[in-house]
């Protein structure tokens, strides 16, 4: 059995799992904070969305690097 391809795609797949866990933790903390103090929702929502955007940006950046380094 012969494998063809690049190990950097496996590395990216593992890194994407980390990003997904990070997004889950961000929104879990947001939901927990709003459940404890509903009046803080207006303050917590932009912070949660910024954290989501940064976590996803790192995952997309990892995908770009995987293709650039792989070729």
C-alpha positions in Angstrom: 0.0 0.0 0.0 1.5 3.2 -1.1 0.4 6.7 0.1 0.6 9.7 -2.2 0.2 13.2 -1.0 1.7 15.5 1.5 2.0 15.3 5.3 1.3 19.0 5.6 -2.4 18.4 4.8 -2.6 16.0 7.7 -1.0 18.7 9.9 -3.5 21.2 8.7 -6.4 18.8 9.5 -5.1 18.5 13.0 -4.7 22.2 13.3 -8.3 22.7 12.1 -9.5 20.5 14.9 -7.8 22.9 17.3 -9.5 25.9 15.7 -12.9 24.1 16.0 -12.3 23.5 19.7 -11.3 27.1 20.2 -14.5 28.4 18.5 -16.5 26.0 20.7 -14.8 27.3 23.8 -15.4 30.9 22.8 -19.1 30.5 22.3 -19.4 28.3 25.4 -17.9 31.2 27.4 -20.2 33.7 25.7 -23.3 31.7 26.4 -22.3 31.1 30.0 -21.6 34.8 30.5 -24.9 35.9 29.0 -26.8 33.3 31.1 -25.2 34.7 34.2 -25.7 38.3 33.4 -28.2 39.0 30.5 -27.5 42.7 30.7 -23.9 42.1 29.6 -24.9 40.6 26.3 -24.2 43.9 24.4 -20.7 43.9 25.8 -19.9 40.2 25.3 -21.3 39.7 21.8 -18.7 41.8 19.9 -15.9 40.2 22.0 -17.2 36.7 21.1 -17.5 37.5 17.4 -14.0 39.0 17.4 -12.6 35.8 19.0 -14.5 33.7 16.5 -13.1 35.7 13.6 -9.6 35.4 14.9 -9.8 31.7 15.4 -11.2 31.1 11.9 -8.6 33.5 10.4 -5.9 31.4 11.9 -7.4 28.2 10.5 -7.7 29.8 7.0 -4.1 31.0 7.2 -3.0 27.5 8.1 -4.8 26.2 5.0 -3.1 28.8 2.8 0.3 27.8 4.3 -0.4 24.1 3.8 -1.0 24.7 0.1 1.9 27.1 -0.3 4.4 24.9 1.4 3.0 21.7 -0.2 3.5 22.9 -3.7 
